[in-house]
């Protein structure tokens, strides 16, 4: 479905032999979803992991009439992402949903690419690189492929159950439509990530509503690993997270989810997404002022230092579950988010930057400097995280949300108080201050709870 930059007279691009070979291989790979019927989830995951290694290291060097890899293609390219995406499907969703999403991606992507390049004259209004023919080809190929894999993998014996075709039809059609829509969108994220995960989520949500049992999902530890790895990979593709940040984020998110469940993951996801958006907000302007975060605003493992207290709370909760540890965990994340938002947005919108407690005016960007506007935005971010934690069940009492916001405010105030003293000692980076203020927020909230 990928097409060249169009003009009013642009005709479809002739298909090179290497591109045909890639798509035939892509399509053939989807047939491997059908043996999943006789596999456990970990056996399927092992198969996908082995395929990822083969695609990353062997196929780029392999010639089968034509070279499979495109010239200059990076290591983490489409041919490597494909089996990794399948691995994530198997770690996150029940086996039938994973198999159907896999075949939908394989059939839909291959057919949309080939048909779009051959006959795709009319371009999509929202993406001039794609065509209506390609969009239709994706749906028409993905729907029957997803339905066949869904019914085959979900069947309890060698024959399809009566009425199974009608039960599985709606989820399969919806998954094909979701995959076609995601594949057509202009995005910096490779569609080998977004299409299968979108298809899998659609199938997982709709199948029970259509009275179709997909069987048990993978264990929590497999789901935690898969979900955290998927979002970290997407964050890296967006340029929000460095490779070291991906590793740290996966490790922290895995422990958080395993300890306190998906509510803890929701709080972490909000922290990462909101902090990254604040960092990249009007980034060129912050660059001109000399206030922008280095490396294009990408989060690295160094930035995870500030949520180490949250990790400690999660580990303690694993050893001895307690509501106090959950409150302390939320407070640590709220303090870290408030600090990031107050710093990144206060530099842009703050009218007067001062230090506390004497309110001496200092230049914008001074370590420990605060502004009324930045502080208000930081507290607003902490409040949002507290409310999400309350709604998700991480916090079980309404007053705990207020405690989390108060602890975040106290932690950030402590950082501002300590910053001048830190500068006098010659500390040029505030990493230890980030650790101290989130630890203080967690300790205060945990003891008060």
C-alpha positions as CSV (number, residue, x, y, z in Angstrom):
1,X,0.0,0.0,0.0
2,X,3.0,2.3,0.3
3,X,3.1,4.6,-2.7
4,X,5.4,7.3,-4.0
5,X,4.9,11.0,-3.4
6,X,2.1,11.8,-5.7
7,X,1.4,14.5,-8.2
8,X,-1.7,15.1,-10.3
9,X,-0.3,12.8,-13.0
10,X,1.5,10.3,-10.9
11,X,0.8,6.7,-11.9
12,X,1.2,3.6,-9.6
13,X,4.7,2.5,-9.0
14,X,6.0,-0.6,-10.8
15,X,6.7,-3.4,-8.3
16,X,10.4,-4.3,-7.9
17,X,11.2,-8.0,-7.5
18,X,12.6,-7.4,-4.1
19,X,9.4,-5.8,-2.9
20,X,7.3,-8.6,-4.2
21,X,9.6,-11.1,-2.5
22,X,9.3,-9.2,0.8
23,X,5.5,-9.2,0.7
24,X,5.3,-12.8,-0.3
25,X,7.5,-13.7,2.7
26,X,5.3,-11.4,4.8
27,X,2.1,-13.2,3.6
28,X,3.6,-16.7,4.0
29,X,4.7,-15.9,7.6
30,X,1.0,-15.5,8.5
31,X,0.4,-19.2,7.9
32,X,2.5,-20.0,10.9
33,X,-0.3,-18.6,13.1
34,X,-2.4,-21.7,12.4
35,X,-0.2,-24.2,14.3
36,X,-0.8,-22.1,17.4
37,X,-3.9,-24.1,18.0
38,X,-1.7,-26.9,19.3
39,X,0.8,-24.7,21.3
40,X,0.8,-23.1,24.7
41,X,1.4,-19.4,24.8
42,X,5.0,-19.9,25.8
43,X,5.7,-22.2,23.0
44,X,4.3,-19.7,20.5
45,X,6.3,-17.0,22.2
46,X,9.5,-19.1,21.8
47,X,8.7,-19.6,18.1
48,X,8.2,-15.8,17.6
49,X,11.4,-15.0,19.5
50,X,13.4,-17.4,17.2
51,X,11.8,-15.8,14.1
52,X,12.8,-12.3,15.4
53,X,16.4,-13.4,15.7
54,X,16.3,-15.0,12.2
55,X,14.7,-11.9,10.6
56,X,17.1,-9.5,12.4
57,X,20.4,-11.3,11.7
58,X,19.9,-13.8,8.8
59,X,17.4,-12.3,6.3
60,X,19.3,-9.0,5.8
61,X,22.2,-11.2,4.4
62,X,20.1,-13.7,2.5
63,X,19.5,-13.6,-1.2
64,X,16.6,-15.6,-2.6
65,X,16.7,-14.4,-6.2
66,X,16.5,-10.9,-4.7
67,X,17.7,-9.3,-1.5
68,X,15.0,-9.4,1.2
69,X,16.2,-6.4,3.2
70,X,16.1,-2.9,1.6
71,X,19.4,-1.2,1.1
72,X,20.5,0.8,4.2
73,X,17.6,-0.6,6.2
74,X,18.2,-0.2,10.0
75,X,18.6,-3.1,12.4
76,X,15.2,-2.6,14.0
77,X,13.4,-2.5,10.6
78,X,10.1,-3.9,9.4
79,X,11.4,-7.4,8.9
80,X,12.7,-7.5,12.5
81,X,9.7,-5.7,14.0
82,X,7.2,-8.2,12.4
83,X,8.1,-11.2,14.6
84,X,8.7,-9.0,17.6
85,X,5.1,-7.7,17.2
86,X,3.9,-11.3,17.0
87,X,5.8,-12.1,20.2
88,X,4.1,-9.1,21.9
89,X,0.7,-10.3,20.7
90,X,1.3,-13.7,22.2
91,X,2.4,-12.2,25.5
92,X,-0.6,-9.9,25.8
93,X,-3.7,-11.5,24.3
94,X,-5.4,-14.9,24.4
95,X,-4.1,-17.3,21.7
96,X,-7.0,-16.9,19.2
97,X,-6.9,-13.1,19.3
98,X,-3.1,-13.2,18.8
99,X,-3.4,-15.6,15.9
100,X,-6.2,-13.6,14.2
101,X,-4.3,-10.3,14.6
102,X,-1.2,-11.9,13.2
103,X,-2.9,-13.2,10.1
104,X,-4.8,-9.9,9.6
105,X,-1.4,-8.1,9.6
106,X,0.3,-10.6,7.3
107,X,-2.5,-10.8,4.7
108,X,-3.7,-7.2,4.9
109,X,-0.3,-5.5,4.7
110,X,1.0,-7.7,1.9
111,X,-2.1,-7.3,-0.3
112,X,-2.5,-3.6,0.4
113,X,1.1,-2.9,-0.6
114,X,0.9,-4.9,-3.8
115,X,-2.5,-3.7,-4.9
116,X,-1.7,-0.1,-3.9
117,X,1.5,-0.1,-5.9
118,X,-0.2,-1.7,-8.9
119,X,-3.5,0.0,-9.1
120,X,-3.5,2.8,-6.5
121,X,-4.2,6.0,-8.4
122,X,-6.6,7.7,-6.1
123,X,-4.8,8.8,-2.9
124,X,-6.2,9.0,0.6
125,X,-7.1,12.6,1.7
126,X,-5.3,12.1,5.1
127,X,-2.2,10.4,3.7
128,X,-1.0,11.1,0.2
129,X,1.4,8.1,0.5
130,X,-1.5,5.6,0.6
131,X,-4.3,4.8,-1.8
132,X,-8.0,3.9,-1.6
133,X,-7.2,0.7,-3.5
134,X,-4.6,-0.2,-0.9
135,X,-7.0,0.5,2.0
136,X,-9.7,-1.7,0.5
137,X,-7.2,-4.4,-0.3
138,X,-6.1,-4.5,3.3
139,X,-9.7,-4.9,4.6
140,X,-10.7,-7.5,2.0
141,X,-7.6,-9.6,2.7
142,X,-7.4,-9.2,6.5
143,X,-11.1,-9.9,7.3
144,X,-11.3,-13.6,6.0
145,X,-7.7,-14.3,7.2
146,X,-8.6,-13.1,10.7
147,X,-11.9,-15.0,10.7
148,X,-10.2,-18.2,9.6
149,X,-7.4,-17.9,12.2
150,X,-9.9,-16.9,15.0
151,X,-12.3,-19.8,14.4
152,X,-9.5,-22.4,13.8
153,X,-7.5,-21.4,16.9
154,X,-10.5,-21.0,19.2
155,X,-12.1,-24.3,18.2
156,X,-12.0,-27.0,20.9
157,X,-11.8,-29.9,18.4
158,X,-11.1,-30.6,14.8
159,X,-14.5,-29.3,13.6
160,X,-15.9,-25.8,13.8
161,X,-18.8,-25.4,16.3
162,X,-22.3,-24.6,14.9
163,X,-22.9,-20.9,14.7
164,X,-19.2,-20.2,15.2
165,X,-19.0,-18.4,11.8
166,X,-21.6,-15.8,12.8
167,X,-20.1,-15.4,16.3
168,X,-16.6,-14.7,15.0
169,X,-17.6,-12.5,12.0
170,X,-18.1,-9.2,13.8
171,X,-14.8,-9.3,15.7
172,X,-12.9,-10.3,12.5
173,X,-14.5,-7.5,10.5
174,X,-13.9,-5.0,13.2
175,X,-10.2,-6.1,13.5
176,X,-9.7,-5.8,9.8
177,X,-11.3,-2.3,9.8
178,X,-9.1,-1.2,12.7
179,X,-6.0,-2.6,11.0
180,X,-6.8,-1.0,7.7
181,X,-7.4,2.4,9.4
182,X,-4.1,2.2,11.5
183,X,-2.1,1.2,8.4
184,X,-3.4,4.1,6.4
185,X,-2.5,6.8,9.0
186,X,0.6,8.9,8.6
187,X,2.7,8.2,11.7
188,X,6.3,8.1,12.7
189,X,5.7,4.7,14.3
190,X,6.2,1.7,12.0
191,X,2.8,0.1,11.3
192,X,4.2,-3.3,12.1
193,X,3.8,-2.1,15.7
194,X,0.5,-0.4,15.5
195,X,-1.5,-2.7,13.2
196,X,-1.2,-6.0,15.0
197,X,-1.6,-4.5,18.4
198,X,-4.7,-2.6,17.3
199,X,-6.1,-5.7,15.7
200,X,-5.4,-7.8,18.8
201,X,-7.0,-5.2,21.1
202,X,-10.1,-5.0,18.9
203,X,-10.5,-8.8,18.9
204,X,-9.9,-9.1,22.6
205,X,-12.6,-6.5,23.4
206,X,-15.2,-7.6,20.9
207,X,-15.1,-11.4,21.1
208,X,-16.5,-11.7,24.6
209,X,-19.2,-9.2,23.7
210,X,-20.2,-11.5,20.8
211,X,-20.3,-14.5,23.1
212,X,-17.1,-15.9,21.7
213,X,-14.7,-17.4,24.3
214,X,-11.1,-16.9,23.5
215,X,-9.7,-18.9,26.4
216,X,-7.5,-17.6,29.2
217,X,-5.1,-14.7,28.6
218,X,-1.4,-15.3,29.3
219,X,-0.2,-15.0,33.0
220,X,0.1,-11.6,34.5
221,X,3.9,-11.6,34.3
222,X,3.8,-12.3,30.5
223,X,1.2,-9.6,30.0
224,X,3.2,-7.1,32.1
225,X,6.3,-7.8,30.0
226,X,4.4,-7.6,26.7
227,X,2.5,-4.4,27.4
228,X,5.5,-2.6,28.8
229,X,7.7,-3.7,26.0
230,X,5.1,-2.7,23.4
231,X,4.7,0.8,24.8
232,X,8.4,1.3,25.3
233,X,9.0,0.3,21.7
234,X,6.4,2.8,20.5
235,X,7.9,5.5,22.7
236,X,11.3,4.8,21.2
237,X,9.9,5.0,17.7
238,X,8.3,8.3,18.5
239,X,11.7,9.6,19.7
240,X,10.5,10.0,23.3
241,X,12.7,7.4,24.9
242,X,16.4,6.4,24.3
243,X,17.5,2.8,24.2
244,X,18.6,3.0,27.9
245,X,15.2,4.5,28.7
246,X,13.5,1.6,27.0
247,X,15.4,-0.9,29.1
248,X,14.7,1.0,32.4
249,X,11.1,1.6,31.5
250,X,10.5,-2.0,30.7
251,X,12.1,-3.1,34.0
252,X,10.3,-0.6,36.2
253,X,7.0,-1.1,34.5
254,X,7.2,-4.8,34.8
255,X,7.9,-4.6,38.6
256,X,5.1,-2.0,39.1
257,X,2.5,-4.1,37.2
258,X,3.5,-7.3,38.8
259,X,3.3,-5.7,42.3
260,X,0.2,-3.6,42.1
261,X,-1.5,-4.6,38.9
262,X,-2.7,-2.5,36.0
263,X,-3.7,0.5,38.1
264,X,0.0,1.0,38.9
265,X,0.8,0.7,35.2
266,X,-1.8,3.3,34.3
267,X,-0.2,5.8,36.7
268,X,3.2,5.0,35.2
269,X,1.9,5.4,31.7
270,X,0.4,8.8,32.6
271,X,3.6,9.9,34.1
272,X,5.7,8.9,31.1
273,X,3.3,10.3,28.5
274,X,2.6,13.6,30.3
275,X,6.3,14.2,31.2
276,X,7.4,13.5,27.6
277,X,4.8,15.8,26.2
278,X,5.8,18.6,28.6
279,X,9.4,18.1,27.7
280,X,8.8,18.3,23.9
281,X,6.2,21.2,24.2
282,X,7.6,24.1,22.2
283,X,11.0,22.4,22.2
284,X,12.6,24.6,19.5
285,X,11.7,27.7,21.5
286,X,13.4,26.2,24.6
287,X,16.4,25.3,22.5
288,X,16.8,28.9,21.5
289,X,16.6,30.0,25.2
290,X,19.2,27.3,26.2
291,X,16.7,25.6,28.5
292,X,15.8,22.5,26.5
293,X,16.6,19.0,27.7
294,X,19.5,17.4,25.9
295,X,19.3,14.7,23.2
296,X,16.1,16.1,21.7
297,X,14.1,15.6,24.9
298,X,14.4,11.9,24.9
299,X,14.1,10.2,28.3
300,X,17.0,7.9,29.2
301,X,17.7,5.6,32.2
302,X,19.2,8.6,34.0
303,X,15.7,10.2,34.2
304,X,14.4,7.1,35.8
305,X,16.4,7.9,38.9
306,X,13.6,10.1,40.2
307,X,11.1,7.2,40.4
308,X,13.4,4.8,42.2
309,X,11.4,5.5,45.4
310,X,8.3,4.3,43.5
311,X,10.2,1.1,42.6
312,X,11.1,0.6,46.3
313,X,7.4,1.0,47.2
314,X,6.5,-1.6,44.6
315,X,9.0,-4.1,45.9
316,X,7.8,-3.6,49.5
317,X,4.3,-4.1,48.3
318,X,5.2,-7.3,46.7
319,X,6.7,-8.6,50.0
320,X,3.8,-7.3,52.1
321,X,0.8,-5.8,50.4
322,X,-0.4,-2.6,52.1
323,X,-2.5,0.4,51.0
324,X,0.2,2.6,52.5
325,X,2.7,1.4,49.9
326,X,0.2,2.1,47.1
327,X,-0.3,5.7,48.4
328,X,3.4,6.2,48.7
329,X,3.9,4.8,45.1
330,X,1.4,7.3,43.7
331,X,2.9,10.1,45.6
332,X,6.4,9.4,44.3
333,X,5.1,9.4,40.7
334,X,3.0,12.5,41.3
335,X,6.0,14.4,42.8
336,X,8.2,13.4,39.8
337,X,5.5,14.4,37.3
338,X,4.8,17.7,39.1
339,X,8.5,18.5,39.0
340,X,8.9,17.7,35.3
341,X,5.8,19.7,34.3
342,X,6.6,22.7,36.5
343,X,10.2,22.8,35.1
344,X,9.4,22.3,31.4
345,X,6.3,24.6,31.3
346,X,7.3,27.1,33.9
347,X,10.3,28.0,31.8
348,X,7.9,29.0,29.0
349,X,5.0,30.5,30.9
350,X,6.5,31.7,34.2
351,X,6.7,35.5,34.5
352,X,9.0,35.6,37.5
353,X,11.4,32.9,38.7
354,X,12.4,33.0,42.4
355,X,14.1,30.8,44.9
356,X,12.5,29.9,48.3
357,X,12.2,30.7,51.1
358,X,13.4,34.3,50.5
359,X,11.8,34.7,47.0
360,X,14.9,36.1,45.4
361,X,14.6,36.5,41.6
362,X,16.8,34.2,39.5
363,X,17.2,33.6,35.8
364,X,14.8,31.1,34.2
365,X,16.2,27.6,34.2
366,X,18.1,28.0,37.6
367,X,18.1,24.8,39.5
368,X,15.5,25.1,42.3
369,X,13.9,28.2,40.8
370,X,10.1,28.2,40.8
371,X,7.4,30.4,39.2
372,X,3.8,30.7,40.2
373,X,2.6,29.6,36.8
374,X,5.0,26.6,36.7
375,X,4.1,25.5,40.2
376,X,0.4,25.7,39.4
377,X,0.8,23.6,36.3
378,X,2.9,21.1,38.3
379,X,0.2,20.7,41.0
380,X,-2.4,20.3,38.3
381,X,-0.4,17.5,36.8
382,X,-0.1,15.8,40.2
383,X,-3.8,16.2,40.7
384,X,-4.5,14.5,37.4
385,X,-2.3,11.6,38.4
386,X,-4.0,11.3,41.8
387,X,-7.5,11.3,40.2
388,X,-6.5,8.6,37.7
389,X,-5.0,6.5,40.5
390,X,-8.3,6.9,42.4
391,X,-10.4,6.0,39.4
392,X,-8.3,3.0,38.5
393,X,-8.4,1.6,42.1
394,X,-4.8,2.2,42.9
395,X,-6.0,4.4,45.7
396,X,-9.1,3.2,47.6
397,X,-10.1,6.4,49.4
398,X,-10.8,9.9,48.1
399,X,-8.7,11.5,50.8
400,X,-5.7,9.5,49.7
401,X,-5.8,11.4,46.4
402,X,-5.5,14.7,48.3
403,X,-2.7,13.2,50.4
404,X,-0.9,12.3,47.2
405,X,-1.2,15.9,45.8
406,X,-0.1,17.4,49.1
407,X,2.9,15.1,49.3
408,X,3.9,16.0,45.8
409,X,3.8,19.7,46.7
410,X,5.9,19.2,49.8
411,X,8.4,17.1,47.9
412,X,8.8,19.8,45.2
413,X,9.1,22.5,47.8
414,X,11.9,20.5,49.5
415,X,13.8,20.3,46.2
416,X,13.6,24.0,45.7
417,X,14.9,24.6,49.3
418,X,17.9,22.3,48.8
419,X,18.9,23.4,45.3
420,X,20.9,26.6,46.4
421,X,22.8,24.5,49.0
422,X,23.5,21.9,46.3
423,X,24.9,24.5,43.9
424,X,27.2,25.9,46.6
425,X,28.6,22.4,47.0
426,X,29.4,22.3,43.3
427,X,26.7,19.8,42.2
428,X,25.8,20.8,38.7
429,X,23.2,18.2,38.0
430,X,20.0,17.8,40.1
431,X,19.7,14.0,39.8
432,X,20.2,13.5,43.5
433,X,17.7,16.3,44.3
434,X,15.1,14.5,42.1
435,X,15.7,11.3,44.1
436,X,15.4,13.1,47.4
437,X,12.2,15.0,46.7
438,X,10.4,12.0,45.3
439,X,11.6,9.9,48.3
440,X,10.4,12.6,50.6
441,X,7.0,12.7,49.0
442,X,6.7,8.9,49.1
443,X,7.7,8.8,52.8
444,X,5.3,11.5,53.8
445,X,2.4,10.0,52.0
446,X,3.2,6.5,53.2
447,X,3.4,7.5,56.8
448,X,0.3,9.7,56.7
449,X,-1.7,6.9,55.1
